[in-house]
Amino acid sequence: MIYQGEALSITLLADGIAKLCFANKGSVNKLDRNTLASLEAAVSALEQSSGITGLMLTSNKDAFIVGADITEFLSMFDLPPATLDDWLSQANRIFNRIEDLPYPTVSVIRGYALGGGCECALSTDFRIGDVSARIGLPETTLGIMPGFGGTVRLPRLIGADNAMEWITTGKDHKADACLTLGVLDAIVETEQLEASAIQLLKDAAAGKQDWQARRGQKTAPLTLDKLEAAMSFNTAKGMVSAKAGPHYPAPLLAVKTIAAAAGLARDEALKLEQQNFIKLTQTSVARALVGIFLNDQFIKGKAKQAAKAAPPTKKAAVLGAGIMGGGIAYQSASRGIPAIMKDINDQALQLGMTEAAKLLNKQLERGRIDGKKLAHVLASITPTLSYDGLQGVDTVVEAVVENPKIKGQVLAEVEAAVGKDTVIASNTSTIPISALAKNLKHPERFCGMHFFNPVHRMPLVEIIRGEHTSDDTINKVVAYAAAMGKSPIVVNDCPGFFVNRVLFPYFFGFTQLVADGADFVAVDKVMEKKFGWPMGPAYLLDVVGIDTCHHAATVMADGFPERMSKSGKDAIDVMYEQQRFGQKNGKGFYLYSEDHKGKLQKDADPESYQLLAEVAGKAVELSDDDIIARMMIPMINEVVLCLEEGIIGSPAEADMALVYGIGFPPFHGGVFRYLDNMGLSAYVALADKFAHLGPLYQVSEGLRQMAANNQSFYSVAQETKHE
């Protein structure tokens, strides 16, 4: 034994081959601070040992190293830049020392080698993997960039263009793609990995493999002539700027780092990478994207706990076979949970089956499934006009028309037809669950399960706890949603639940702007380009459906009259009365037509302005900042109220519901991350400037108190604890 530490060990094998095995105590190997300290001590032991002819890096887990420990990131980002620089310098010194060992080195890769794990493997002369190997540098998806040598070694190994594509997209790559590019030197059978690596080291030590030349390539400047470099880097900068946009600085800075370091040798190039990595850690974008990752892990952890506490849904039923019902049945069946789809007429069933078939055919066209899988999934959906056969299902999702009387009748019928352990959930978007539960004899086995449209694309499912819903019911439905590949978030019952309750104040902010003379197209542009929403409020209303939004706005006004009722007609009412329902009938705020590929295109419609003149004030010019404030303050205030009232359980769940449910811009991280990054005092001062606009613009006393006490919604301690 050459070295034994908490996170790894080094043993000496036959013929002078040293085996360094990563063996963290957890389920995966991470390059956390403890592991880096252990690796540093291990490298020192190697340097002091004689008789070694080669080094093999391996793992005792199904994955090599999944990356740095992201739970440490936010606390590290809070450190002074000089301290961060010391941490990066330590890691880079370790990898440089591995790269400079006086004998050949190889990494043996099973499963994931991501981020720091990939950078660790890049420090060795060779890399061998099996078919399970997945290698990549995902740092830009977290708002940062590689900091342990990824922007230096990867371009020198596989060429600048390939490296920039890897780093800016943040994707991981399968073994065969890695072999083609030269990230892997061989793919062998899993049981042959170590034997093959040992043979490779022996061949290299015997001079049959020129390991010094490989090493020299990784430590020298990039071999690009000036014209080639200018074309490559300028093209990449243009493409990355266009794709990442102004709100995500990491991909472009990574490209600029590779370009600036192209003429530098390893050590100088690494210094430049460190400087730019530190710049990114100081941005609100990095904090937001790392926060989303941590919040997502928190949600997944809660779903795993629910799955442990509840029996799995092995068979489901969906009531209502429209686009929504068909989408839910497809999602269930595609994840291996057969679904009965029940409706009252054949035409509706045909529509539901057609929806499922359409989604499966798209998967087939993209090569994601084969014909056998398509047939199997479709056969797992059983259309029926009868409640017969529902006795054996574990979970029923009611997805009929959004009408409390019809839903109530259907719920009573299905309760009589299912077994005593079957859980029933309603896919309602606005009707309080406790009100619907009055139609049932066993309200404890009932909850809400609010899917978002389109079901197959939208990650969020709101699980709504009614007044009498049991914990067992919640656990079972959360586990079912997670098994369907969704991100379930439990909320308490109120009109609109969480997502729609906080979305409608945003829409009311929009109609108030129109009433005060703002141009709806200009508002859309500001909210898309400047704030970062995927679509502005007028466009979003058209996509959701003006009729749907008109109905929901009435529900919200009834539920929260002090804040959400209105005294007269607004822009949504005008569109509704003119039967301009949005995309569903080709005209709303915008006109819609299909392009040559069949995609819907929107155009501003002069008639909209004529119609809106009835409710619009005299045209005014508003600053971008004022438009953003007037749109966002009502939503932010309502989100804070939902936390204070216990409708949502935590800032983490609220932020993820907003990002996954309505496309809140990820680079802001959600409302609570946005507030923390702005500073609560700054937000209160901003909101107070607009307080004259009405109750939706009034900051809660709780938030005002937090601001006065210099508090925040997230703390590093809380976020680490979430993990």
N, C-alpha and C positions, 0 to 999 in steps of 0.2 A: 504493500500500500504506500503510494507516494504522498497522497494527501486525502484527508477525510474531513469534510465540513458538513454543516447542516443542509446545504442545498446541493452539494455535488461531491464527487470523490474521484480520485485518480488511482488506477491500479496499473501495474506493469505486467503486460502479457509476454508471451514468448517472443524471441527475436528483437527485444528492445522496443516493442510497440507499447506506447502508453495509451490507456483508455480513460478519457475524462467523461464521466457520466453525470448529466444533470438529473437531480432527483429531489425536487422540492417536496415539502410535506403535503401540499395541496393536491388537487386533482390534475393540475397542469403545471408546467414549468414556466415561470415568468422571470424576467430580468428585473426583479425589484432591487432595492438598495442592499438588502442582505445577500442576495445572490451575487450581485456585483462585487461586494466585499469578499465573499467566499471565492469567487473566480479570480480576484486579484491575488489572494493568498495562494490559490492553486497554481497560478502561472509562476509565481515566485518559486514555489516548490519544484516546478518543472525546470526552471532556469538553473536551479542549484543541483539538479540530478544529473548524474553521468550515465552514459551507456544507452540513452534513448535514441532510437533510429527513426521514429515517426510518432505522430499524435493523432488519435481518433476522437472526435467529439460526438457524443451520442446522448440518448435520453432514455430514462426508464419508464416513460409515459407513451401513450399513443400519439402524442404530438411532440415535436422537437422542442421548440420554445414559442409560445403564442405571442410574445412581445414583452414590452415593459409592463409594469404594474400600473394600469391606468388609474386605479384608486389612489395612487400617490401623486397624480399629476397636479391636481388643483392646489394642494398644499405646497408642492414644489414651485408652481407658477407664482405663489405668493412670496417666495424667497427673493432676496436681492439678486439682481442679474449676476453679480460677481460669484455668488454662491451657486447659482445655476451653472455658471461657466465651469466652476470646480467639478461639479457632478458630471458634466459632459466630458470634461478633460480626463477625469478618472476612467470613464467607460472607454474613451478613445485610446487612452494609454494601454489599457488591458488588451483591446483588440489589436493594437499595433504590436504589442509584445508577442501575441499569438502569431501574428503575421510575420514577425521577425525571428521566430525560433529557428535554430540552425538545422532543422530537419523538416521533411515534408509533413503536411497536415491535411486532414480530411474531415468533413462533417457528414454524419450519417443521419438522413432525414426521413422520418416517418411522420405523416400527418402535417400539421401546420408548422411553418417556420415564418413567422410574421414579425414585422417591425424590427425590434431589437434582436429577435431570433434570427431573422433573415440577415441582418447586419453582422451578427456573430458568425453565421455560416459563411458570409462573404469574406471574412478575415482569414479563412483557411484556404489552402491552395486548391483543394478539390472538394466536390460535393457529390455524394451518391444518395439516391432516394429510391423508395419503392413507389408503386402506383398511387398510394394514398397521399404522397407529398403534395402540399399546397404552399406555395411560397409567394410572398408579396410584402409591400411596404405601404400599409394603409394610413400612414400618419396624416396625410392631407385631408382625410375624411374627418379628422379630429381638429382641424384648423391649425395644425402644425406641419412640420416636415421631418424627414429622417434626421436624427441628430447623432447617431453612432456610426457615421461613415457611409450611410446609404447613398447620398448624392455624390460621393467620391468614388467608391469602389464599383458600384453597379454600372455607371457609364463606361468605365474602363474595362469592364468585363464583357458587356453585351452591346456596347455602342451607345452614344448619346441619345439617339432618337428612341431606341427601345427603352432605355432607362427613363427618359422623360415621360413616355407613355405609361410605364409602370407606376412611377411616383405620382404623377398628376392625377391619375384615375383612382389610385389607392386600391386597385383590385388585386386579389390573389390569383395565382395561376397554377393550373394542373401540371402534373409531372411531365407529360409529353411536351407541353409548350416550353417548360423550363429546360428540357433536354435540347430542344431545337435551338433555343437561344444561347445555350451554353451556361445557364445558371446551374444546371445539373450536368455532371459528366457521364452519368450512367443511371439507368433504372434497372433494378434487379429484384428478384423475389424477396419478400420480407425476411424469410429465414436465412437468406444468403447475404443480407446487408453487411453484417460485421465481417464475415469471411472475405467478401469482395473488397471491403475497405482496407482490411489488413493486407490483402494481396496487392492492392494499389500502392499502399505505402511501401511495401517491400520492393515493388518494381521501381518506384520513384527513388528509393534509397540506393538501388542498384544502378541508377542512371537510365533506366528504360523509359522514364517519364521526366520531361524537363520542367520540374516544379519551380526551379529558380526563375525561368523565363516567365511563367505564369505570374509569379509573385512580382516580378519586375514590371509587368504590364499594369498591375493594380496600384503600384506605388509611384509610377511615373506620370507626367502630364498626359492628357488625352492626345491621341494621334489623329488630329484633324488639321487640314490646311486652312488658311484664313478664309478663303471663299466658301469652302465647305462648312466651316463653323458658323460663318455669318448667315448663310442660307438656313442651316439647320436650326439655329437658336432663334433667329428672327421669325421664322415660320412657326416654331413652337410657341413663342411668346404671343403671337397673334391668335393662334388657335386656342390656347389656354385662356387668354383674356376673354375671348368671345364666349367660351363655354362656361368658365367659372364665374364670370361677371365680376362686378366691382365689390360684391359683399364677401367674397371668399378669397383672401389674399394669398393663402398658403401655396396653391398650385403654381401660381405665377412666380412667387419668390423662390420656389424650388428650382424652376427652370432658370431663373436669373442666377441662382447660386451655382448650378452646373455650368452655365455659360462663363461666369466670372472665374470659376476655378479650373476651367479647361486647360489653361497653360501652366497650372501650378502642380508641383509634386504633392505627394500625399499629405504631409504634415501641414503645409500652408493651406491646402484645400480644406482640410478638416477644421482649421481655425475659422475659415470663412463660413463653413457650414454651421459651426457653433454659434457664431454671431447672429446669423439669420434665424436659426432655431429660436434663440432667446428673444429676438424681436417678435416672433409670432406668439410666444408664450405670454407676452404682455398685452395681447389684443383681447377684446371682448368676444370676438368670434371663437377663438380657441377655448375660452372658458365656457362659452355656450355649447359648442360641439362636444367637448369633453363631458360637460354636464348632461347632455342628452344621452351619451353613452352610459354614464353612471345611472341615470334615471331609468334607462331601458333595462339595465341589469337588475335594478330594484323591482321593476314591474315583473320581469321574468321570474325573479326569486319568489315574489308573492304568488304567482301562478303555479310554480312548482310546489309551494306549500299547500295550495288548494288541491292540487292533484294528489298529493299524499293523503289528504284528509277525506277524499271523496272517491266513490267507485267511478270508473271511467264510463263515458258514454260509448257503448258499442254499436248502438243503432239509434238513429234519430228520425224525427218526422218534422216536416215543414208544412204549415197550413197556409195556403195561398200560393198560387203558382205563377204569379206575375214575374216581372223582371227581377224584383227583389227576392221573391221566394225561389225562383230558379237559380239565382246567384248563390243563395244560402245553401240550397241542396247541392249545387255543384261544388261549393267550397268544402262541404262536409265529405262528400263522396270522393273528391280528389285527394283528401287527406286520409282515406281509408276507413271512413265512418259511413256506412250505408245509410241512405235517407229515403223515407217514404214521402212523396210529395202529394198532398191532398188538396183538391179544389172541388167546386160544385159543378163545373162544366168542362167538357172535353177540350173546348177551344183554349181555355186558360191553361190546362195541363200541357197542351201542345206548345203554348207560348213558353212555359217554364222549361220544358225539355229542349225546345229550340235554343233558348238562352244558354243552357248547359252545353249543348252540342256546339254552339258558336264559340264559346270560351275554350272548349277542348280542341276544336279545329285550329284556333289561333295558336295553341300550344304545339300542336302537331306541325303546323307550318313553320314555326320557329325552331323545330327540332328538339323541343324540350320533353316531348313524350313520343312514343311510337304508337302504331295502330292498335297494338294489343292493349296498351295502357288506356287508350281512348275508349275502346270497347268495354274494358273492365269498369272504368269509372261510370260510363253511361248506364251500364247494366246494374250499377249499385244504386241508381235512383229509380224508385218504383212509383210511377204515377197511379193515382187512385181517386175514385169519386166517393169512396166509402171510408168510414172510420174503422171498418173491420181491419184487423192486422196491426192496429196501434197498441194493442195490449202488451206487446213485447218490446216497445221502444223505451229507451232510458230518458230521453229528453225530447220535448216537443217545442218547436219555435213557431209561434203564431205570427204570420206576416200578411194578414188580410188588410183591407182598406182602412185608412186612418180615421175611423169613425167609432166613438166609444160604444154605441149601441150594438153595432155589428160585431165588434171585437168581443164585447161582453157575451153575446149570444154564442159565438164560436168557442170562446173559452169554456163556457158552461157545458157545451156539447162534448168537447174533447175531454174534459175532466171525467165525464161519465164513461168515456170509451177506453181510458188508459188504466194501467195498473196502479196500485197504491203507492209504488215507489217512483213512479214517473214524475219528473220535474217538468213544469210548463213555464215557458218564457214568452214574453210578448215583444216583438220587434216594433214597438211604438217609438216615435221620435218626440212626441210632446205630451201624450196623455198620462197623467199621474198613475203610477203602478198601484198605489193603494186604492184608487178609485176603481180600476179594472178588477182588482182582487175581490171586490164586493160581489162579483158574479160567481165566485168559487166557494166550495165547501171547505177546501183546504188551502187557504191563502199562504200558509207557511211553505207550500211546495211551488210557489209562484214568484217570479221576478221579471224584471225587464232585461232584454238582450237587444240593445240598439246597434244594429249594423249601419255602416255608412255606405253610400252609393258612389261608385260601383263596388259591390261586395268583394270581388276578387282582388281589387287594387288597394282599397283603404284598410290600413292596418288595425285601426281602433275598433273595439267593440265595448260600448258602455254597458256594464252590468248594473242594473238598478235594483237596489234593496227597497222593498216595500215595507210598510208598517209591520206586517206580520211575517215577512220572509225569514226563513231559518238560515242559520250559518251553513247547514248541510246543503241547502239549495244553492246558496251563493257559491260554495266551493265546487259543487258539481258543474255549474254553468260556467264558472271561470275556467275550470279544467277543460271543459268542452271547447270553449272559445280558443284556448291556447293550443289544444290538439288540432284545431282547424287552421293553425298557423297565424292566429290573430294576437293582438296585444290587448288583453282584457283589463279594464280599469273599473273598479267598483265605486259607484256613487250612490248617494242617498236620494230619496224621492223628492221631487218638486216639479212644477211645470217646466218643461224643456230640459229637465235633468241638469247636467252640467254644460255640455257643449252647446246645445241650442239656446240655453238660458244666457250664455255669455256672448253668443254670436248675434243675437237680435239687438242688444244695445249698440253693437257695431253698425248694424243696418239702420238703426234709428239715428245714429250719428250721421250716416250718409244721407238719409232723407231730410234731415235738418240742414245739412250743407246745401242740398238742392233747393230747399225752401228759401235759403238765404242767398241764392243766386249763383252757386257754384255750378260749373259745367261738369256733368257726370263723367264725360270722357277724360277730362283733365284730372278728376279725382281718381279714376281708375289708374291712369298713368302714374300718378304720384305714389299710390299705394303699391303698385307693382314694381316700378323702377327704383323708387327711393326707399320705401319701407321693406319691400321684398316679398309681398304676398304673391302666390302663383297667379292669382287673378284679382282684379279690383272688385269693389262691392257691387257695382252695376252688373258686371260680367258674371260674378258669382250668383247674384239673384237670378239671372237668366239661366244659368246652368242648373241650379237647384230647382227652379220652376217658380214663376211668379205666383201661380195659384197656391202652390205648397207653402210658399213664404207668407202669402197673405193670410192663409188659415193659421199658420203658426204664430204670426204676429198678433192675431186676435187672442189666441191661447195665452201668449205671454202678457198681453195687456190685461186680461182677466186675472192672471196669476199674480202679477206685480203691478197693480194699478197705480201705486204711488210713483213708480219710476217709468213704467212702460206703456201707460195709456196715452192716447193722443187726443187733441181737441178737435182736429179737423182732418181733411183728406191729405194724404201725402203721395209721394211719387209711386210707391208700391200700389196704392189704391188706384191711381190713374191707369197704370199698366194692366192691372187686374180687370178693371171695368171695360177696358178696350179689348179684353181677351188676348192681350199680348203676353203669353205665358213663358216666353223665353225660347230656349233651344227646342223644346218639345213641339212647338208649332211654328218655329222659324222666325219669330219676331218677339222682341221684348224691348229692353232699352236699345239693343242692337238688332240688326237684321242678320239672319244666318243663311248661308248657302254652302253647297258642297263644292269643293275644288275637284280637279281631275282625278285625284286619288280617293275621293269620297270622304275627305276630312271636312268637318264643319269650319267655315271661315266666318268671322264676324265683321260687320261694317257699321259705322255710325249711321243712324237713320234720321234724316231731317225731320221726319214726322214725329219722332220721339220728342224733339225739342218743342214742336208745336203743341203736342199734347201736354207736355210738362209745364208749359206756360201757365196753365191753370193753377199750379201749386208753387211755381218757382218765383223767387223774388227777382229784382233787377240784377242783371249780370254783374258779378264782382270778381276782382282778381284777388286771390288769396295766396299767401306764401306756401311753399311746400311744407314747411314746418307746422304752419297753422292747420293745414289739411290733415296732416298725420296726427297732430294732437287731438283735433276734433273727432277724428275717426276712432282713435285708439283709447282715449280716456274712458268712454263709456264701457268698453269691453274690459279694460284693466280693472276699473272699479268693481264691476260685477264679478270678475274672477276672484278678487280679494274678498268680497262678501261671501262667495261660495265656500271659501276656505274658513272664514270666520264662523259661518253657519254650520259647518261640518258636512256640506253637500259633497265636497271632495276631501279626501283624507290627508293629503300632503301637497306641498309645492311641487314635488317631483311628479306625482300623478297628474296634477293639473297641467303642468307644462307638457307632459307627454300626450295627454288627451288633446291639447291644442295643436301640437305638431302633427300627431298621427290622425286626428279627426278632421281638422279644417285647414291643414297646411300652413299653420303659423310658421313664419320663416325660421328654419333651423339655426341660422347664424345668430338669431336673437335668443334662441334657447327656450322660448316660452315666456309667458308674462312675468313669472316670478324672477327668472334669470335676468330678463330685460330690466325689471325694476331694480334688482341688486346692482346690475352694471351701471344703471343711470344714477343710483343713489336715491333712497326713499325721500330725503328732504328735497332733492331737486325735482322729483316727480310731484310731490305735494304742491310745491311752488308753481309748477307748470299747470297742474289741474286747477288750482285756485284762480289762475288767470282766466279760465273758461267757466268758472262756477256759475256765472250769470246765465248760462245756456240751459240750466234746468237740473232736475234731481239726478239724472244719469252722470252728471259731471261733478257730483259732490263726493269728496273723499271720505271714507269711513273713519270713525273716531279711532278705531283700532289701528288703522294704517297711519293716521296722524300721530298717534302715540309712539308707534314703532319708529317713525321718522325722528321724532323729538328725542328718543333714546338712542339714536344712531344705530338701530338694529338692521338686520338683513333677514331675508327669508331662508337663505341657505347659509350654512357655515361649513367650513372644511370638515369639522368634527362630525357633523350630521351626515355629510355625504359619504365619508369613509365608513361610518357606522352602517349606512344603508347596505353596504356590500357584505 
